[in-house]
Amino acid sequence: MSKKFIVSALALVLAAGCSAEKPSASSTAAPDNGPKQLNAFSSPSGGLFQPLEPREASELSDEEQASVDRAIRAYVPTNETLLRNDAKSFYYYEKLDDEAKQLYDAMYMVCEDPANEDNIVVCTTGLDPKSQEFMDAWGLALYAMEYDHAELFWMYNEIETEMYASVPKTQPSTKYNTVYFYLKEPYKNYETEMAAFNKAVDEFLKDIDTKKSDDEIAEQIHDKLIDLVTYDYDVMNNSLRDDLAHTAYGVLVENSRGDKNYAVCDGYSQAYVYLLQQCGIDATVILGDAGATKADAGGHAWSVVNLDDQWYEVDSTWDDKGNLLEELKAAKDQLDQESYDYYMEALTDQDYMDAISHYLYNVTTKEITDYTPAKGKYEYYTKDGKYVITLVGSGVHIRDSENKDAGFFNELMNMAPVAEGVKYARN
């Protein structure tokens, strides 16, 4: 086989959002009278971390109780919170039982004024705060809140602060127990980061034509989002849990290192859901594992969207092929000229790029769970007929509803909607 029929390993990993591990170089020779198959790509996984367990509710000493009482008396709420979310409803909140909803509501009240250390919210619950039942309800409510509200990016993975709970030494002599919710420490960057986030959201949405139908709005947001954001391989490869790249802030503003519009999968998925919510479209985040096969699948997040009362799955991370051209140019010196020219031809073909940037857009749960592109569907035939370039490969998306070891993610995914919509399938 001549050199021109061999694709370098570097060329194989040019695809932004392709593989957590570098695939091996390969090419497949077709019959002499047909084109040669250059390559196929998988996509990144491993960006999503498993949930942290909330800390047990601590029992207050007499001195600590007095301090809490003083703080509650001294607290003066701000006139207006900087948190914004215009969702018609919040999917996971609606699925919780009444006890978990009360905990969710109390924690969100804490988050509405996170810079004030006197903001301690009193919650009453029928659960014993020292029981595992309470811990389970608290953890589930916490993650339901975070995935319903991407504007709480600073709470995610305990990036800026974390939620604490305490209980009085002596509970009231009723069937209800008292729990105090508060933040471990005030969110010092609240005003600066929330202002930047809100401004970025407004800038993003000003170009979205909200007079169009929901399916058209959703596609506008999807396309603008993947054009804006760059996949953050540093965060994924170095397992940086507490980086803003995991959040909608990373997508719309910057990651923790100041790189503009850099994110990993949970950032992509939360930003997409949040932007849809602001346009009155129901959507939520899906958590699980994804990869080329079940064996190499790693933690991953994607989204489901409700259009005309039918749910559709969307993986905006894997759809993001927009960084390929810049990566190809950066690697030019390490490629033979012929390989470079053929990749450039494919990556500047607008029809082909549009197709592969929507291959996991508005698909069913059944399709995305074990995805194999139809033969020939995403193949690019070079103009001279010598090669077939494939930038889309098979893959799996396995919800954490299948993983009993996933803790609160398992519980959330057992509540998640199954996508069966086909009316607005992109392809």
N, C-alpha and C positions, 0 to 999 in steps of 0.2 A: 504494500500500500504506500503510495507516495505521500510526501510531507503535506501536500495541500489537502489531503483527506483526513488529517489528524488535527483534532481540536485541543489546544493546550488546556491544562487544569485551570489556569488563570482565566481564560475565556469562559470557562464553565461557571465561574462564580461571579461573573459580571452582573448578574441579575440582582438588583436591590430587592431585598425581601425574598431571597430564594432559599438558601440552605444554611442551617445552623452549622453543618459540617461541610467542608469542601467536597463536592462530588468528584469522582475520579474522571480523568480525561477519557473520552471515548468517541468513536465515530462508527457508524454502521454503514458498510458499503451496500448499496442497492445493486440490482443487476446492472450489467454494463450499459444497458439502454435506458437506465433510469437515474434519477438524482440520488445523491448521497445524503444520509441523515447525519446532520452535524451534532446536535445535542438536545438534551431535555433537562428541565430544571425542576427542582422541588422548591419549597419556600420555608421561611424561618419559623422556628418554634423555640420555646424555652424562655420567652420573655415574661411569662406570667408566673408569679410565685404562689405557692399554697398559702392559705390564710393563717394569720397569727391568732392564737387563742387570746381572748381578752383576759386581763388579770382579774383575779378574784376580788370581789368587793371587800375592801378592808373595813375593819371595825374601828370607829373613831374613839380616841381617848377623850376624857372630859375636856382637856385643853383644846384638842382638835375640834371637838363639837362646838365649843365656845367660839372658836375662830370661824367655823363654817356659819354659825348663826350670825356673827357680826357681818360677814361678807354678804349673806343673803339680805340683811337689813340695809346694808350700804349700797347694794347694787342699784344702779340707775340705768335702765336699758337705753341704748342709742336710739335716736329717732328713726333711723332707717338703716337696715342691713345692706351690706354690699353684695350679698348673695342674690343671684337672679336665676330663676328657672320658670319658664312659662308653660311647662308641660301641663296638658289637660289632666293627666293622672300619672301616678308613679307605679310602674308595673309590680315591682316586688313588694312595695308597701301594701298594695291591695291584696296580696296573697298571704300576708301574715295573719296570725290570730290576734285577738284583742290585746293580750298581754304583751306580745312582741311589738304591736303597734304603739302601745304606750311608751315602751322603752325607746323606740325609734323617734317618736315625737319629742321626747325629753332630750335626747341627744342632739336632734336637729336644732332645738332651742339653744343649746349650748353653742352650737356652731354658728348661729346667727350673730353672735357677738363674741368672737373668739379672742379678741385682744384684751378683754376686760377680765382680770383674774377674780373679780367678785361675782362673775356670772356662774353661779352654781344653781343647777335646776333640781328642784325636789320632785321626785316621781313616786307615785304609790303603785304598788303591784301586789297581786294576790299570790305571787310566788315567794318562796323563802329565798332571800338574797344569798344565803350561804349554800344553797342547793345546786346540784348539777343542772337541774331543770332551768334554774334562773340563768346560769352561765350559758347554757345552750340558747335560750331565748335572747339573751343579750348579744351573743356573738352573731346570731342570725340577723337580728335587727340592725346591728352595726354594719354588716356587709350589704344587707338590703339597702340601707341608707346610702352607702358609698357608691353602689352601682346604679341607684336611682338618681343620684345627684353628683354629676361630674364636676360641678362647681366646688365641691369639697375636695379638690385635688390635693390639698395640703394635708388632709387626713389620711389619704391613701398610702398604704404601706408605712404608716407612721412617719411620713416624710418630714413634717414640721413639728407635729405634736401628736398626742394620742389621748383617747378617751379613758378617763378613770371613773370608778364608782366607789362610793363608801356608804356605810350604814351606821346609824346611831347604835350605841351600846345597848340601849333599851328601846325596843320597838313599841309603837302604840298598841294599846290593848284592844285592837280590832282585828278583823280578818285580813286587813291590808298592811303591807310593810312599806317602810320608807327607804328610798334609795336616793343618794345625792350623785348627780352626774356633773363632771367638770373636766377641764383639760389639764393634762399633766403640767403644762406651762403655757402661758399666753402665746398666741400666734403673732410673733413680732413683726413679720412682713405682711400682715393682713392687708393693710390699706394699699401698699405698693403693688403687691402681686395681684390682688383682686381687681384693682383699677386696670392693670395691664391686661388681665384676662378678659374683663368686660369690654375693654376697648377692642381687643383682638376679635372677640365674638361679633361685635358690631361691624367691624371692618370686613369680616368674612361674609356676613349675611347681607351686607348692603348690595352685593352683586347678585343675590339670589332672587329670582322672580317669584315671589310668594303668591302671585295671582294665578299661577298655573296650578294644575292638579297635583295631588300629593305625590303621585309616582314621578312626575316631572321634577318636582322640588327635590325629592329624595335623590334623583340621579344628578341633579345639579350639585347638590352638597357632596355626594360621593366623589364626583369628578374633580371638583375644586379641592377637596380634602387631599386626595392622593397626589394631586399636582403640587400642593403646598408642602407636604411633609416629607422628610427624609428618614428612612429607617435607621435607628441608632444601634449599630452593631457593637459599639463599645460597651453600651449598657448590657446588651444581651450576653456578649462573650465574657464579660467580667462579672456577671451576676450582681449588678449594682441594684439592690432592692430599693434603696431610698432615694432614687433619682426621679426628677420630675418627668423624665422621658416616659414613665409608666402612666402618665396622666394626660388629660385634655390640655393642661397648661403646656406640656411639652410640645404637643401638636400645634397649638395656636400661638404660643409665645416662645418658649425656649426650654431646654432641659436644664438640669442643675449646674451644668458647666458653662451655660450661656450660649450654647449652640442654638440658633434660631430654628424653630419648627422641626425639632428632632424628637422622635418617639419610637416606642416599641408597641407590640400588639395591643396591650391594654389601653395605652394612650390613644391609638387609632380608634378602637372600638368605643371607648367612652366619649371621645370627641364627636364621633359620628352620631351617636345616640343623643348627646346633648344638643347638637345643632338641629337635629330633627325635632327634638322636643320644643325648641324655640319657635319652630314653624308649625306647631300643633300636631305633629305626627308622632304616634305612639311607637316607641322602640325600646329595646333593652339590650343589655350585654349578656353574652353567652360565654361560659367559662369551661375549659376542658383541656384536651391535649390535641396536638395536630402535628403532622409530619408526612413524609413521603409514604411511610408505612406505620402500622401500629408499633412495631419494634423500635422505631426511632422517633416516635412522637414525643414532644415536650410540651410544657405548659403554654397555653395559647388562649387568647380571647378574641371574639368576633361579635357580631351583632345580629339581632332579628328586628324586622321592621313590619309594622302593621299598615297595610294598604287595602282599603275597602273591606276591612274585617277579615283579611287573610294575612297570615304571617309569611315573611320571606327572610331567608338567611343571606347575610352579606359579610364577606371577609374583606374589608377594605385594605388590610395589611397585605394579604396575598395578591390583591388586585393591583397594588402599587408597583407598576413596572416603569414608572416615570424617571427613575434614577439611572436606568441602564445606559442612556446615551452619554451622560457625563462620566460614568465609570468606564465606559469603553474608551472615551477620549483620554482619560487618565492612564489607561493601560496600553496605549498605542505602542509605546516603545518595547513592550514585552510580548507583542503579538507579531506574527508574520503579516505582511501587508495584505495578502489575499484574505486571511481570516478576518482581519480588521475591516476590509472593504465589504465583505459579505454581511458581517454583523451591522455595519453602518447602514447598509441598504435596508435590512429588515427593520432597524430601529428608527428609521426616518420614513417608513411607510405608515401613514396615518391610519389607514383602514386596519392594518394588522395590529398596530399599537392600541387602537380603540377596542378591538376585539379582545385582546389578552388582558386589557385593563378592566374588563367586566366579566371575566370568566367565572368568578364566584360572586356575582351580583344578582340578587333576587332568585336564588335557587331554593329548592326544598331541603328540608332536614335530611331526607333520604338521600338526595343527590350529594350533599356536602359530606355526609358521614363517610362515604367510600367513593370518592370522586375519581372517575376515569374519563378524560376527554374523548369524545367520539373520534374515531379514526379520521384523521385528516382535518379535524375541525380547527385546530390552532397551529397548523403547519404553514410556514412561509416558504414558498418556492422561489429561489433566487431567479432573477430575470434571465440568466443564461441557462437555467434549467439544470445546473450541476449539483445543487444542494437543496436539502430541505432543512430549515431551521425551526426548532420547536422550543418555545420559551414557556410552555405550560406542560406540566406533567401530572401524573396521578397523585392523589394525596388523601389523607384521612383527617376527619374532624370528629373527635370523640368527646361528647359532653361529660362533665363530671357527675352527671346523674348515673353514669355507668361505673363510677369510681367511689366505692364506699369509704375509701381512706381519705377522701378529699374534704372531710369535715363540713364546714358551713357551705362550701361551694357545692357539695353533693346535695345538701338540702335546698339551696337556691335553684339548682338545675332541675330538681324534681318539681319545681314550681314553674319552670320556664316553658314558654309556648312552643309547640311543634309547628314548624313551617310547612304548609302544604299548598301555599298559593302558587298559581301558574299564570294567571292573567298578565302579570307584569314581568314575566321572565324576560331578562334582557336579550337572551339569545334564542 
